[in-house]
Amino acid sequence: MNDFIINGTVIEPGKRKKLDIEIAKLYDYTDMHLTLEVIRGKEEGPVMFISAAMHGDEINGVEICRRLLKQKFLKDIKGTLIIIPIVNMFGFNNKSRYLPDRRDLNRSFPGSASGSLGGRLANIFVKEIIDKCTHGIDLHTGAIHRSNLPQIRASLHVAETKRLAKAFGSPVIINSSIREGSLRSVVIKKDIRLLVYEAGEALRFDENAIKSGLYGVLSVMKEIGMLDSLPFKQRKKKEVFTAQSSYWVRATESGLLTSAKKLGARVKKGELLAKISEAL
């Protein structure tokens, strides 16, 4: 087996290591690191990264990573798993989506070694993690006060990516366009299979979103051959809704909104979604 090296550290077959990669010093001289854990199997196989908190206030993925790291069967995987529970440590500590200069890290890729903090972090993420991987899952949530139904966003024109999206098992798969500067914009050019999972809302743990995300990650690991079997009973297969596009429905007037439909409900054209009423 070839050497597997991240930031100058060699991870040998069958070993597990936690690493801190120095990114920069903040204005108060606080060191900013990218902390990750590498689990390398004894046998060759895919190399997959699981990342969370690219936006610092999106915390469901952090808990998914924490629970994944506690799984005993990880010592038996084939290939290599790289888990980055908190990509944007500054945003996480400050309960913020952004970096100190209000930049969105997920619009800073591929970054630059001499760029802004976001650019430098993106550059290191690409060189030390992305360039070593064959697959990836990036974990997100909705924004503050906005909850997302568990969903996978991916480039469905790629057959293998579509297969993995279905294997994840979320109720909705969206064929999502690529945004300039996003992690996906870099990964797709490198022919790496990436899924983006979104579920729940910012700054709130959502148990359903967390369990669905953990199940989905493990299901994909099995699909690509990293696991021989799932460590729990497989769920009954449910119908997955695949959307070729998505858009916002905006209210034409302001007021107080009362929903008429629950998140995830199927609706038909002409059905009432919500009522808007005056506050006084």
Secondary structure, DSSP 8 states (H G I E B T S, - for coil): ---EEETTEEE-TT-EEEEEEEEEE-TTS-EEEEEEEEEE-SEEEEEEEEEE-SSTT--HHHHHHHHHHT-GGGGG-EEEEEEEEES-HHHHHTT-SS-TTS--GGGS-S--TTS-HHHHHHHHHHHHTGGG-SEEEEEE---TT--EEEEEEE-TTSHHHHHHHHHH--SEEEE----TTSHHHHHGGGT-EEEEEEEE-TT---HHHHHHHHHHHHHHHHHTTS-SS-SS--------EEES-------SS-SEEEESS-TT----TT---EEEE---
